[in-house]
Amino acid sequence: MLSTICAMFPQVIISLWGGVWSDRYNRKTLIMLTDGFIALSTFGLAIAFWAGFQRLELLLAVSVVRSISAGIQTPCVHAIFPQLVPMEKLTRI
């Protein structure tokens, strides 16, 4: 239950503003930044586990960080599709 809350709740809340940010700022930059935060937090978790620091709180904290980043990245990715795909193929994608 805690894992689901930490993985879904921040994404739902932040995606309300993520759509606005994807319209206001450069989508490509936002996608790269959020993808970088996801990768960095996952890498930090891997290093922590490798070093022997295996705590549930750490997993939940990384899950929250990944969820926040996904809440920003998902609206940006969905908004960039019309810029990358020709209009006649948009419904297929």
PyMOL Python script that loads the backbone (N, CA, C, O; Angstrom):
from pymol import cmd

cmd.read_pdbstr("""\
ATOM      1  N   MET A   1       0.825  -1.183   0.000  1.00  0.00           N
ATOM      2  CA  MET A   1       0.000   0.000   0.000  1.00  0.00           C
ATOM      3  C   MET A   1       0.875   1.255   0.000  1.00  0.00           C
ATOM      4  O   MET A   1       0.628   2.192  -0.758  1.00  0.00           O
ATOM      5  N   LEU A   2       1.898   1.265   0.855  1.00  0.00           N
ATOM      6  CA  LEU A   2       2.783   2.434   0.898  1.00  0.00           C
ATOM      7  C   LEU A   2       3.497   2.644  -0.434  1.00  0.00           C
ATOM      8  O   LEU A   2       3.660   3.776  -0.888  1.00  0.00           O
ATOM      9  N   SER A   3       3.914   1.565  -1.043  1.00  0.00           N
ATOM     10  CA  SER A   3       4.595   1.676  -2.332  1.00  0.00           C
ATOM     11  C   SER A   3       3.664   2.258  -3.397  1.00  0.00           C
ATOM     12  O   SER A   3       4.080   3.102  -4.191  1.00  0.00           O
ATOM     13  N   THR A   4       2.431   1.817  -3.415  1.00  0.00           N
ATOM     14  CA  THR A   4       1.470   2.329  -4.387  1.00  0.00           C
ATOM     15  C   THR A   4       1.182   3.803  -4.155  1.00  0.00           C
ATOM     16  O   THR A   4       1.098   4.583  -5.104  1.00  0.00           O
ATOM     17  N   ILE A   5       1.031   4.181  -2.896  1.00  0.00           N
ATOM     18  CA  ILE A   5       0.791   5.592  -2.577  1.00  0.00           C
ATOM     19  C   ILE A   5       1.976   6.452  -2.986  1.00  0.00           C
ATOM     20  O   ILE A   5       1.803   7.516  -3.580  1.00  0.00           O
ATOM     21  N   CYS A   6       3.193   5.986  -2.664  1.00  0.00           N
ATOM     22  CA  CYS A   6       4.382   6.769  -3.008  1.00  0.00           C
ATOM     23  C   CYS A   6       4.635   6.817  -4.506  1.00  0.00           C
ATOM     24  O   CYS A   6       5.248   7.764  -4.998  1.00  0.00           O
ATOM     25  N   ALA A   7       4.173   5.815  -5.234  1.00  0.00           N
ATOM     26  CA  ALA A   7       4.416   5.779  -6.672  1.00  0.00           C
ATOM     27  C   ALA A   7       3.337   6.490  -7.474  1.00  0.00           C
ATOM     28  O   ALA A   7       3.606   6.943  -8.587  1.00  0.00           O
ATOM     29  N   MET A   8       2.132   6.600  -6.946  1.00  0.00           N
ATOM     30  CA  MET A   8       1.033   7.157  -7.734  1.00  0.00           C
ATOM     31  C   MET A   8       0.580   8.547  -7.275  1.00  0.00           C
ATOM     32  O   MET A   8       0.320   9.413  -8.110  1.00  0.00           O
ATOM     33  N   PHE A   9       0.484   8.765  -5.990  1.00  0.00           N
ATOM     34  CA  PHE A   9      -0.073  10.023  -5.485  1.00  0.00           C
ATOM     35  C   PHE A   9       0.718  11.249  -5.934  1.00  0.00           C
ATOM     36  O   PHE A   9       0.111  12.202  -6.423  1.00  0.00           O
ATOM     37  N   PRO A  10       2.062  11.270  -5.790  1.00  0.00           N
ATOM     38  CA  PRO A  10       2.791  12.456  -6.268  1.00  0.00           C
ATOM     39  C   PRO A  10       2.645  12.683  -7.769  1.00  0.00           C
ATOM     40  O   PRO A  10       2.585  13.825  -8.225  1.00  0.00           O
ATOM     41  N   GLN A  11       2.588  11.602  -8.532  1.00  0.00           N
ATOM     42  CA  GLN A  11       2.448  11.744  -9.983  1.00  0.00           C
ATOM     43  C   GLN A  11       1.111  12.364 -10.348  1.00  0.00           C
ATOM     44  O   GLN A  11       1.043  13.217 -11.233  1.00  0.00           O
ATOM     45  N   VAL A  12       0.055  11.950  -9.680  1.00  0.00           N
ATOM     46  CA  VAL A  12      -1.272  12.511  -9.961  1.00  0.00           C
ATOM     47  C   VAL A  12      -1.310  13.995  -9.607  1.00  0.00           C
ATOM     48  O   VAL A  12      -1.837  14.806 -10.370  1.00  0.00           O
ATOM     49  N   ILE A  13      -0.754  14.348  -8.456  1.00  0.00           N
ATOM     50  CA  ILE A  13      -0.778  15.746  -8.008  1.00  0.00           C
ATOM     51  C   ILE A  13       0.090  16.623  -8.902  1.00  0.00           C
ATOM     52  O   ILE A  13      -0.358  17.685  -9.336  1.00  0.00           O
ATOM     53  N   ILE A  14       1.320  16.204  -9.186  1.00  0.00           N
ATOM     54  CA  ILE A  14       2.245  17.059  -9.944  1.00  0.00           C
ATOM     55  C   ILE A  14       1.872  17.125 -11.423  1.00  0.00           C
ATOM     56  O   ILE A  14       2.214  18.098 -12.095  1.00  0.00           O
ATOM     57  N   SER A  15       1.175  16.108 -11.948  1.00  0.00           N
ATOM     58  CA  SER A  15       0.818  16.150 -13.363  1.00  0.00           C
ATOM     59  C   SER A  15      -0.180  17.260 -13.669  1.00  0.00           C
ATOM     60  O   SER A  15      -0.315  17.667 -14.823  1.00  0.00           O
ATOM     61  N   LEU A  16      -0.881  17.756 -12.649  1.00  0.00           N
ATOM     62  CA  LEU A  16      -1.760  18.905 -12.867  1.00  0.00           C
ATOM     63  C   LEU A  16      -0.958  20.122 -13.312  1.00  0.00           C
ATOM     64  O   LEU A  16      -1.409  20.887 -14.164  1.00  0.00           O
ATOM     65  N   TRP A  17       0.215  20.300 -12.743  1.00  0.00           N
ATOM     66  CA  TRP A  17       1.085  21.412 -13.137  1.00  0.00           C
ATOM     67  C   TRP A  17       2.028  21.012 -14.263  1.00  0.00           C
ATOM     68  O   TRP A  17       2.518  21.870 -14.997  1.00  0.00           O
ATOM     69  N   GLY A  18       2.286  19.718 -14.405  1.00  0.00           N
ATOM     70  CA  GLY A  18       3.180  19.246 -15.460  1.00  0.00           C
ATOM     71  C   GLY A  18       2.671  19.583 -16.846  1.00  0.00           C
ATOM     72  O   GLY A  18       3.457  19.888 -17.743  1.00  0.00           O
ATOM     73  N   GLY A  19       1.353  19.529 -17.028  1.00  0.00           N
ATOM     74  CA  GLY A  19       0.781  19.900 -18.316  1.00  0.00           C
ATOM     75  C   GLY A  19       0.975  21.371 -18.627  1.00  0.00           C
ATOM     76  O   GLY A  19       1.247  21.742 -19.768  1.00  0.00           O
ATOM     77  N   VAL A  20       0.834  22.203 -17.615  1.00  0.00           N
ATOM     78  CA  VAL A  20       1.045  23.639 -17.794  1.00  0.00           C
ATOM     79  C   VAL A  20       2.508  23.918 -18.106  1.00  0.00           C
ATOM     80  O   VAL A  20       2.820  24.716 -18.989  1.00  0.00           O
ATOM     81  N   TRP A  21       3.409  23.252 -17.372  1.00  0.00           N
ATOM     82  CA  TRP A  21       4.837  23.450 -17.611  1.00  0.00           C
ATOM     83  C   TRP A  21       5.234  22.973 -19.002  1.00  0.00           C
ATOM     84  O   TRP A  21       6.107  23.564 -19.637  1.00  0.00           O
ATOM     85  N   SER A  22       4.588  21.892 -19.484  1.00  0.00           N
ATOM     86  CA  SER A  22       4.946  21.405 -20.818  1.00  0.00           C
ATOM     87  C   SER A  22       4.510  22.381 -21.904  1.00  0.00           C
ATOM     88  O   SER A  22       5.108  22.415 -22.979  1.00  0.00           O
ATOM     89  N   ASP A  23       3.468  23.180 -21.635  1.00  0.00           N
ATOM     90  CA  ASP A  23       3.057  24.203 -22.593  1.00  0.00           C
ATOM     91  C   ASP A  23       3.905  25.462 -22.481  1.00  0.00           C
ATOM     92  O   ASP A  23       4.127  26.155 -23.473  1.00  0.00           O
ATOM     93  N   ARG A  24       4.373  25.756 -21.286  1.00  0.00           N
ATOM     94  CA  ARG A  24       5.088  26.997 -21.043  1.00  0.00           C
ATOM     95  C   ARG A  24       6.583  26.906 -21.347  1.00  0.00           C
ATOM     96  O   ARG A  24       7.171  27.855 -21.866  1.00  0.00           O
ATOM     97  N   TYR A  25       7.194  25.773 -21.027  1.00  0.00           N
ATOM     98  CA  TYR A  25       8.643  25.638 -21.176  1.00  0.00           C
ATOM     99  C   TYR A  25       8.981  24.672 -22.317  1.00  0.00           C
ATOM    100  O   TYR A  25       8.096  24.047 -22.901  1.00  0.00           O
ATOM    101  N   ASN A  26      10.239  24.565 -22.611  1.00  0.00           N
ATOM    102  CA  ASN A  26      10.717  23.697 -23.677  1.00  0.00           C
ATOM    103  C   ASN A  26      10.480  22.232 -23.279  1.00  0.00           C
ATOM    104  O   ASN A  26      11.022  21.754 -22.283  1.00  0.00           O
ATOM    105  N   ARG A  27       9.676  21.543 -24.062  1.00  0.00           N
ATOM    106  CA  ARG A  27       9.300  20.155 -23.734  1.00  0.00           C
ATOM    107  C   ARG A  27      10.498  19.225 -23.754  1.00  0.00           C
ATOM    108  O   ARG A  27      10.635  18.354 -22.896  1.00  0.00           O
ATOM    109  N   LYS A  28      11.360  19.412 -24.733  1.00  0.00           N
ATOM    110  CA  LYS A  28      12.530  18.552 -24.862  1.00  0.00           C
ATOM    111  C   LYS A  28      13.430  18.654 -23.631  1.00  0.00           C
ATOM    112  O   LYS A  28      13.947  17.650 -23.140  1.00  0.00           O
ATOM    113  N   THR A  29      13.605  19.865 -23.150  1.00  0.00           N
ATOM    114  CA  THR A  29      14.428  20.075 -21.963  1.00  0.00           C
ATOM    115  C   THR A  29      13.777  19.453 -20.733  1.00  0.00           C
ATOM    116  O   THR A  29      14.453  18.814 -19.927  1.00  0.00           O
ATOM    117  N   LEU A  30      12.474  19.637 -20.585  1.00  0.00           N
ATOM    118  CA  LEU A  30      11.777  19.050 -19.443  1.00  0.00           C
ATOM    119  C   LEU A  30      11.854  17.526 -19.473  1.00  0.00           C
ATOM    120  O   LEU A  30      12.045  16.897 -18.432  1.00  0.00           O
ATOM    121  N   ILE A  31      11.710  16.934 -20.640  1.00  0.00           N
ATOM    122  CA  ILE A  31      11.790  15.478 -20.750  1.00  0.00           C
ATOM    123  C   ILE A  31      13.190  14.993 -20.383  1.00  0.00           C
ATOM    124  O   ILE A  31      13.344  14.001 -19.671  1.00  0.00           O
ATOM    125  N   MET A  32      14.206  15.699 -20.873  1.00  0.00           N
ATOM    126  CA  MET A  32      15.580  15.292 -20.555  1.00  0.00           C
ATOM    127  C   MET A  32      15.896  15.460 -19.073  1.00  0.00           C
ATOM    128  O   MET A  32      16.536  14.594 -18.476  1.00  0.00           O
ATOM    129  N   LEU A  33      15.457  16.560 -18.477  1.00  0.00           N
ATOM    130  CA  LEU A  33      15.716  16.787 -17.053  1.00  0.00           C
ATOM    131  C   LEU A  33      15.025  15.754 -16.179  1.00  0.00           C
ATOM    132  O   LEU A  33      15.641  15.190 -15.275  1.00  0.00           O
ATOM    133  N   THR A  34      13.756  15.505 -16.443  1.00  0.00           N
ATOM    134  CA  THR A  34      13.039  14.540 -15.615  1.00  0.00           C
ATOM    135  C   THR A  34      13.570  13.127 -15.817  1.00  0.00           C
ATOM    136  O   THR A  34      13.635  12.348 -14.865  1.00  0.00           O
ATOM    137  N   ASP A  35      13.947  12.792 -17.034  1.00  0.00           N
ATOM    138  CA  ASP A  35      14.551  11.488 -17.282  1.00  0.00           C
ATOM    139  C   ASP A  35      15.879  11.365 -16.538  1.00  0.00           C
ATOM    140  O   ASP A  35      16.216  10.299 -16.023  1.00  0.00           O
ATOM    141  N   GLY A  36      16.618  12.453 -16.488  1.00  0.00           N
ATOM    142  CA  GLY A  36      17.870  12.466 -15.736  1.00  0.00           C
ATOM    143  C   GLY A  36      17.650  12.282 -14.246  1.00  0.00           C
ATOM    144  O   GLY A  36      18.403  11.559 -13.593  1.00  0.00           O
ATOM    145  N   PHE A  37      16.622  12.932 -13.695  1.00  0.00           N
ATOM    146  CA  PHE A  37      16.317  12.759 -12.273  1.00  0.00           C
ATOM    147  C   PHE A  37      15.901  11.321 -11.966  1.00  0.00           C
ATOM    148  O   PHE A  37      16.277  10.772 -10.930  1.00  0.00           O
ATOM    149  N   ILE A  38      15.134  10.717 -12.856  1.00  0.00           N
ATOM    150  CA  ILE A  38      14.723   9.325 -12.663  1.00  0.00           C
ATOM    151  C   ILE A  38      15.952   8.414 -12.674  1.00  0.00           C
ATOM    152  O   ILE A  38      16.098   7.545 -11.814  1.00  0.00           O
ATOM    153  N   ALA A  39      16.831   8.621 -13.653  1.00  0.00           N
ATOM    154  CA  ALA A  39      18.032   7.797 -13.753  1.00  0.00           C
ATOM    155  C   ALA A  39      18.958   8.017 -12.562  1.00  0.00           C
ATOM    156  O   ALA A  39      19.526   7.063 -12.031  1.00  0.00           O
ATOM    157  N   LEU A  40      19.111   9.267 -12.144  1.00  0.00           N
ATOM    158  CA  LEU A  40      19.991   9.584 -11.014  1.00  0.00           C
ATOM    159  C   LEU A  40      19.470   8.978  -9.716  1.00  0.00           C
ATOM    160  O   LEU A  40      20.248   8.438  -8.928  1.00  0.00           O
ATOM    161  N   SER A  41      18.174   9.062  -9.489  1.00  0.00           N
ATOM    162  CA  SER A  41      17.617   8.499  -8.257  1.00  0.00           C
ATOM    163  C   SER A  41      17.718   6.977  -8.262  1.00  0.00           C
ATOM    164  O   SER A  41      17.974   6.374  -7.220  1.00  0.00           O
ATOM    165  N   THR A  42      17.522   6.352  -9.415  1.00  0.00           N
ATOM    166  CA  THR A  42      17.664   4.902  -9.508  1.00  0.00           C
ATOM    167  C   THR A  42      19.117   4.488  -9.312  1.00  0.00           C
ATOM    168  O   THR A  42      19.396   3.490  -8.648  1.00  0.00           O
ATOM    169  N   PHE A  43      20.030   5.243  -9.883  1.00  0.00           N
ATOM    170  CA  PHE A  43      21.451   4.961  -9.701  1.00  0.00           C
ATOM    171  C   PHE A  43      21.858   5.138  -8.239  1.00  0.00           C
ATOM    172  O   PHE A  43      22.618   4.333  -7.700  1.00  0.00           O
ATOM    173  N   GLY A  44      21.349   6.193  -7.601  1.00  0.00           N
ATOM    174  CA  GLY A  44      21.632   6.396  -6.175  1.00  0.00           C
ATOM    175  C   GLY A  44      21.097   5.264  -5.318  1.00  0.00           C
ATOM    176  O   GLY A  44      21.746   4.851  -4.357  1.00  0.00           O
ATOM    177  N   LEU A  45      19.922   4.761  -5.657  1.00  0.00           N
ATOM    178  CA  LEU A  45      19.353   3.627  -4.935  1.00  0.00           C
ATOM    179  C   LEU A  45      20.210   2.378  -5.126  1.00  0.00           C
ATOM    180  O   LEU A  45      20.437   1.626  -4.178  1.00  0.00           O
ATOM    181  N   ALA A  46      20.686   2.159  -6.353  1.00  0.00           N
ATOM    182  CA  ALA A  46      21.546   1.005  -6.614  1.00  0.00           C
ATOM    183  C   ALA A  46      22.847   1.099  -5.824  1.00  0.00           C
ATOM    184  O   ALA A  46      23.313   0.101  -5.274  1.00  0.00           O
ATOM    185  N   ILE A  47      23.429   2.279  -5.765  1.00  0.00           N
ATOM    186  CA  ILE A  47      24.667   2.481  -5.001  1.00  0.00           C
ATOM    187  C   ILE A  47      24.407   2.249  -3.508  1.00  0.00           C
ATOM    188  O   ILE A  47      25.214   1.617  -2.827  1.00  0.00           O
ATOM    189  N   ALA A  48      23.288   2.759  -3.009  1.00  0.00           N
ATOM    190  CA  ALA A  48      22.957   2.589  -1.593  1.00  0.00           C
ATOM    191  C   ALA A  48      22.758   1.110  -1.250  1.00  0.00           C
ATOM    192  O   ALA A  48      23.219   0.643  -0.208  1.00  0.00           O
ATOM    193  N   PHE A  49      22.077   0.385  -2.119  1.00  0.00           N
ATOM    194  CA  PHE A  49      21.888  -1.045  -1.871  1.00  0.00           C
ATOM    195  C   PHE A  49      23.204  -1.797  -1.962  1.00  0.00           C
ATOM    196  O   PHE A  49      23.455  -2.716  -1.182  1.00  0.00           O
ATOM    197  N   TRP A  50      24.042  -1.410  -2.911  1.00  0.00           N
ATOM    198  CA  TRP A  50      25.343  -2.047  -3.052  1.00  0.00           C
ATOM    199  C   TRP A  50      26.213  -1.796  -1.814  1.00  0.00           C
ATOM    200  O   TRP A  50      26.998  -2.659  -1.420  1.00  0.00           O
ATOM    201  N   ALA A  51      26.073  -0.624  -1.209  1.00  0.00           N
ATOM    202  CA  ALA A  51      26.841  -0.276  -0.014  1.00  0.00           C
ATOM    203  C   ALA A  51      26.258  -0.906   1.249  1.00  0.00           C
ATOM    204  O   ALA A  51      26.854  -0.797   2.321  1.00  0.00           O
ATOM    205  N   GLY A  52      25.109  -1.559   1.140  1.00  0.00           N
ATOM    206  CA  GLY A  52      24.542  -2.241   2.290  1.00  0.00           C
ATOM    207  C   GLY A  52      23.444  -1.483   3.005  1.00  0.00           C
ATOM    208  O   GLY A  52      22.948  -1.942   4.034  1.00  0.00           O
ATOM    209  N   PHE A  53      23.051  -0.326   2.479  1.00  0.00           N
ATOM    210  CA  PHE A  53      21.987   0.470   3.108  1.00  0.00           C
ATOM    211  C   PHE A  53      20.661   0.058   2.492  1.00  0.00           C
ATOM    212  O   PHE A  53      20.233   0.620   1.484  1.00  0.00           O
ATOM    213  N   GLN A  54      20.018  -0.918   3.100  1.00  0.00           N
ATOM    214  CA  GLN A  54      18.783  -1.467   2.553  1.00  0.00           C
ATOM    215  C   GLN A  54      17.633  -1.169   3.508  1.00  0.00           C
ATOM    216  O   GLN A  54      17.350  -1.932   4.431  1.00  0.00           O
ATOM    217  N   ARG A  55      16.987  -0.050   3.262  1.00  0.00           N
ATOM    218  CA  ARG A  55      15.873   0.376   4.115  1.00  0.00           C
ATOM    219  C   ARG A  55      14.631   0.610   3.270  1.00  0.00           C
ATOM    220  O   ARG A  55      14.717   1.048   2.123  1.00  0.00           O
ATOM    221  N   LEU A  56      13.488   0.313   3.848  1.00  0.00           N
ATOM    222  CA  LEU A  56      12.222   0.523   3.164  1.00  0.00           C
ATOM    223  C   LEU A  56      11.978   2.004   2.901  1.00  0.00           C
ATOM    224  O   LEU A  56      11.433   2.371   1.860  1.00  0.00           O
ATOM    225  N   GLU A  57      12.380   2.855   3.844  1.00  0.00           N
ATOM    226  CA  GLU A  57      12.179   4.295   3.685  1.00  0.00           C
ATOM    227  C   GLU A  57      12.925   4.835   2.473  1.00  0.00           C
ATOM    228  O   GLU A  57      12.445   5.742   1.793  1.00  0.00           O
ATOM    229  N   LEU A  58      14.094   4.275   2.207  1.00  0.00           N
ATOM    230  CA  LEU A  58      14.866   4.701   1.037  1.00  0.00           C
ATOM    231  C   LEU A  58      14.134   4.326  -0.253  1.00  0.00           C
ATOM    232  O   LEU A  58      14.066   5.125  -1.187  1.00  0.00           O
ATOM    233  N   LEU A  59      13.594   3.126  -0.300  1.00  0.00           N
ATOM    234  CA  LEU A  59      12.819   2.714  -1.470  1.00  0.00           C
ATOM    235  C   LEU A  59      11.616   3.619  -1.687  1.00  0.00           C
ATOM    236  O   LEU A  59      11.314   3.998  -2.818  1.00  0.00           O
ATOM    237  N   LEU A  60      10.930   3.964  -0.604  1.00  0.00           N
ATOM    238  CA  LEU A  60       9.756   4.823  -0.725  1.00  0.00           C
ATOM    239  C   LEU A  60      10.144   6.237  -1.155  1.00  0.00           C
ATOM    240  O   LEU A  60       9.443   6.852  -1.959  1.00  0.00           O
ATOM    241  N   ALA A  61      11.251   6.755  -0.630  1.00  0.00           N
ATOM    242  CA  ALA A  61      11.705   8.096  -1.007  1.00  0.00           C
ATOM    243  C   ALA A  61      12.085   8.160  -2.489  1.00  0.00           C
ATOM    244  O   ALA A  61      11.750   9.124  -3.177  1.00  0.00           O
ATOM    245  N   VAL A  62      12.777   7.144  -2.970  1.00  0.00           N
ATOM    246  CA  VAL A  62      13.146   7.104  -4.389  1.00  0.00           C
ATOM    247  C   VAL A  62      11.895   6.947  -5.247  1.00  0.00           C
ATOM    248  O   VAL A  62      11.816   7.505  -6.341  1.00  0.00           O
ATOM    249  N   SER A  63      10.932   6.196  -4.759  1.00  0.00           N
ATOM    250  CA  SER A  63       9.676   6.045  -5.478  1.00  0.00           C
ATOM    251  C   SER A  63       8.944   7.380  -5.611  1.00  0.00           C
ATOM    252  O   SER A  63       8.343   7.658  -6.649  1.00  0.00           O
ATOM    253  N   VAL A  64       8.990   8.200  -4.573  1.00  0.00           N
ATOM    254  CA  VAL A  64       8.370   9.524  -4.626  1.00  0.00           C
ATOM    255  C   VAL A  64       9.086  10.415  -5.642  1.00  0.00           C
ATOM    256  O   VAL A  64       8.437  11.114  -6.420  1.00  0.00           O
ATOM    257  N   VAL A  65      10.413  10.391  -5.636  1.00  0.00           N
ATOM    258  CA  VAL A  65      11.183  11.208  -6.581  1.00  0.00           C
ATOM    259  C   VAL A  65      10.891  10.773  -8.018  1.00  0.00           C
ATOM    260  O   VAL A  65      10.700  11.613  -8.898  1.00  0.00           O
ATOM    261  N   ARG A  66      10.858   9.473  -8.250  1.00  0.00           N
ATOM    262  CA  ARG A  66      10.554   8.965  -9.594  1.00  0.00           C
ATOM    263  C   ARG A  66       9.134   9.329 -10.005  1.00  0.00           C
ATOM    264  O   ARG A  66       8.881   9.629 -11.172  1.00  0.00           O
ATOM    265  N   SER A  67       8.208   9.304  -9.050  1.00  0.00           N
ATOM    266  CA  SER A  67       6.817   9.633  -9.344  1.00  0.00           C
ATOM    267  C   SER A  67       6.646  11.110  -9.694  1.00  0.00           C
ATOM    268  O   SER A  67       5.895  11.451 -10.607  1.00  0.00           O
ATOM    269  N   ILE A  68       7.332  11.970  -8.979  1.00  0.00           N
ATOM    270  CA  ILE A  68       7.270  13.401  -9.283  1.00  0.00           C
ATOM    271  C   ILE A  68       7.829  13.665 -10.679  1.00  0.00           C
ATOM    272  O   ILE A  68       7.245  14.416 -11.460  1.00  0.00           O
ATOM    273  N   SER A  69       8.960  13.043 -10.980  1.00  0.00           N
ATOM    274  CA  SER A  69       9.553  13.223 -12.306  1.00  0.00           C
ATOM    275  C   SER A  69       8.645  12.691 -13.403  1.00  0.00           C
ATOM    276  O   SER A  69       8.514  13.314 -14.456  1.00  0.00           O
ATOM    277  N   ALA A  70       8.017  11.548 -13.169  1.00  0.00           N
ATOM    278  CA  ALA A  70       7.098  10.987 -14.164  1.00  0.00           C
ATOM    279  C   ALA A  70       5.863  11.863 -14.325  1.00  0.00           C
ATOM    280  O   ALA A  70       5.289  11.930 -15.412  1.00  0.00           O
ATOM    281  N   GLY A  71       5.449  12.535 -13.256  1.00  0.00           N
ATOM    282  CA  GLY A  71       4.306  13.435 -13.342  1.00  0.00           C
ATOM    283  C   GLY A  71       4.571  14.645 -14.216  1.00  0.00           C
ATOM    284  O   GLY A  71       3.641  15.231 -14.769  1.00  0.00           O
ATOM    285  N   ILE A  72       5.820  15.019 -14.341  1.00  0.00           N
ATOM    286  CA  ILE A  72       6.192  16.120 -15.235  1.00  0.00           C
ATOM    287  C   ILE A  72       6.469  15.589 -16.639  1.00  0.00           C
ATOM    288  O   ILE A  72       6.106  16.221 -17.631  1.00  0.00           O
ATOM    289  N   GLN A  73       7.115  14.428 -16.715  1.00  0.00           N
ATOM    290  CA  GLN A  73       7.528  13.885 -18.005  1.00  0.00           C
ATOM    291  C   GLN A  73       6.357  13.400 -18.854  1.00  0.00           C
ATOM    292  O   GLN A  73       6.352  13.619 -20.065  1.00  0.00           O
ATOM    293  N   THR A  74       5.384  12.758 -18.261  1.00  0.00           N
ATOM    294  CA  THR A  74       4.283  12.166 -19.025  1.00  0.00           C
ATOM    295  C   THR A  74       3.486  13.195 -19.823  1.00  0.00           C
ATOM    296  O   THR A  74       3.250  12.970 -21.010  1.00  0.00           O
ATOM    297  N   PRO A  75       3.055  14.324 -19.227  1.00  0.00           N
ATOM    298  CA  PRO A  75       2.348  15.313 -20.056  1.00  0.00           C
ATOM    299  C   PRO A  75       3.226  15.906 -21.164  1.00  0.00           C
ATOM    300  O   PRO A  75       2.732  16.239 -22.241  1.00  0.00           O
ATOM    301  N   CYS A  76       4.521  16.036 -20.895  1.00  0.00           N
ATOM    302  CA  CYS A  76       5.425  16.560 -21.924  1.00  0.00           C
ATOM    303  C   CYS A  76       5.538  15.598 -23.101  1.00  0.00           C
ATOM    304  O   CYS A  76       5.523  16.021 -24.256  1.00  0.00           O
ATOM    305  N   VAL A  77       5.650  14.313 -22.810  1.00  0.00           N
ATOM    306  CA  VAL A  77       5.765  13.320 -23.872  1.00  0.00           C
ATOM    307  C   VAL A  77       4.480  13.265 -24.687  1.00  0.00           C
ATOM    308  O   VAL A  77       4.524  13.173 -25.914  1.00  0.00           O
ATOM    309  N   HIS A  78       3.346  13.320 -24.016  1.00  0.00           N
ATOM    310  CA  HIS A  78       2.075  13.280 -24.742  1.00  0.00           C
ATOM    311  C   HIS A  78       1.860  14.546 -25.569  1.00  0.00           C
ATOM    312  O   HIS A  78       1.223  14.501 -26.621  1.00  0.00           O
ATOM    313  N   ALA A  79       2.384  15.662 -25.101  1.00  0.00           N
ATOM    314  CA  ALA A  79       2.215  16.912 -25.840  1.00  0.00           C
ATOM    315  C   ALA A  79       3.198  17.036 -27.000  1.00  0.00           C
ATOM    316  O   ALA A  79       2.960  17.813 -27.924  1.00  0.00           O
ATOM    317  N   ILE A  80       4.281  16.297 -26.969  1.00  0.00           N
ATOM    318  CA  ILE A  80       5.277  16.408 -28.039  1.00  0.00           C
ATOM    319  C   ILE A  80       4.949  15.494 -29.224  1.00  0.00           C
ATOM    320  O   ILE A  80       5.493  15.689 -30.311  1.00  0.00           O
ATOM    321  N   PHE A  81       4.078  14.507 -29.038  1.00  0.00           N
ATOM    322  CA  PHE A  81       3.713  13.612 -30.137  1.00  0.00           C
ATOM    323  C   PHE A  81       3.225  14.357 -31.380  1.00  0.00           C
ATOM    324  O   PHE A  81       3.682  14.037 -32.477  1.00  0.00           O
ATOM    325  N   PRO A  82       2.323  15.330 -31.266  1.00  0.00           N
ATOM    326  CA  PRO A  82       1.864  16.021 -32.483  1.00  0.00           C
ATOM    327  C   PRO A  82       2.970  16.785 -33.215  1.00  0.00           C
ATOM    328  O   PRO A  82       2.844  17.056 -34.409  1.00  0.00           O
ATOM    329  N   GLN A  83       4.041  17.132 -32.519  1.00  0.00           N
ATOM    330  CA  GLN A  83       5.141  17.822 -33.172  1.00  0.00           C
ATOM    331  C   GLN A  83       6.044  16.859 -33.941  1.00  0.00           C
ATOM    332  O   GLN A  83       6.719  17.265 -34.887  1.00  0.00           O
ATOM    333  N   LEU A  84       6.062  15.600 -33.548  1.00  0.00           N
ATOM    334  CA  LEU A  84       6.967  14.632 -34.150  1.00  0.00           C
ATOM    335  C   LEU A  84       6.317  13.754 -35.213  1.00  0.00           C
ATOM    336  O   LEU A  84       6.992  13.273 -36.123  1.00  0.00           O
ATOM    337  N   VAL A  85       5.009  13.546 -35.099  1.00  0.00           N
ATOM    338  CA  VAL A  85       4.308  12.611 -35.977  1.00  0.00           C
ATOM    339  C   VAL A  85       3.485  13.400 -36.989  1.00  0.00           C
ATOM    340  O   VAL A  85       2.832  14.376 -36.619  1.00  0.00           O
ATOM    341  N   PRO A  86       3.504  12.996 -38.258  1.00  0.00           N
ATOM    342  CA  PRO A  86       2.658  13.672 -39.249  1.00  0.00           C
ATOM    343  C   PRO A  86       1.175  13.538 -38.885  1.00  0.00           C
ATOM    344  O   PRO A  86       0.766  12.562 -38.255  1.00  0.00           O
ATOM    345  N   MET A  87       0.393  14.514 -39.282  1.00  0.00           N
ATOM    346  CA  MET A  87      -1.017  14.583 -38.887  1.00  0.00           C
ATOM    347  C   MET A  87      -1.806  13.336 -39.308  1.00  0.00           C
ATOM    348  O   MET A  87      -2.661  12.861 -38.560  1.00  0.00           O
ATOM    349  N   GLU A  88      -1.522  12.810 -40.494  1.00  0.00           N
ATOM    350  CA  GLU A  88      -2.290  11.661 -40.957  1.00  0.00           C
ATOM    351  C   GLU A  88      -1.957  10.366 -40.203  1.00  0.00           C
ATOM    352  O   GLU A  88      -2.749   9.424 -40.234  1.00  0.00           O
ATOM    353  N   LYS A  89      -0.816  10.304 -39.536  1.00  0.00           N
ATOM    354  CA  LYS A  89      -0.425   9.118 -38.777  1.00  0.00           C
ATOM    355  C   LYS A  89      -0.647   9.281 -37.277  1.00  0.00           C
ATOM    356  O   LYS A  89      -0.333   8.373 -36.508  1.00  0.00           O
ATOM    357  N   LEU A  90      -1.172  10.396 -36.858  1.00  0.00           N
ATOM    358  CA  LEU A  90      -1.309  10.695 -35.433  1.00  0.00           C
ATOM    359  C   LEU A  90      -2.263   9.735 -34.726  1.00  0.00           C
ATOM    360  O   LEU A  90      -1.985   9.312 -33.604  1.00  0.00           O
ATOM    361  N   THR A  91      -3.367   9.388 -35.351  1.00  0.00           N
ATOM    362  CA  THR A  91      -4.313   8.463 -34.704  1.00  0.00           C
ATOM    363  C   THR A  91      -3.719   7.066 -34.580  1.00  0.00           C
ATOM    364  O   THR A  91      -4.067   6.328 -33.658  1.00  0.00           O
ATOM    365  N   ARG A  92      -2.852   6.704 -35.470  1.00  0.00           N
ATOM    366  CA  ARG A  92      -2.203   5.393 -35.406  1.00  0.00           C
ATOM    367  C   ARG A  92      -1.201   5.327 -34.254  1.00  0.00           C
ATOM    368  O   ARG A  92      -1.052   4.283 -33.620  1.00  0.00           O
ATOM    369  N   ILE A  93      -0.530   6.416 -33.989  1.00  0.00           N
ATOM    370  CA  ILE A  93       0.449   6.453 -32.914  1.00  0.00           C
ATOM    371  C   ILE A  93      -0.268   6.534 -31.595  1.00  0.00           C
ATOM    372  O   ILE A  93       0.374   6.576 -30.545  1.00  0.00           O
TER     373      ILE A  93
END
""", "prot")
cmd.dss("prot")
cmd.show_as("cartoon", "prot")
cmd.util.cbc("prot")
cmd.orient("prot")
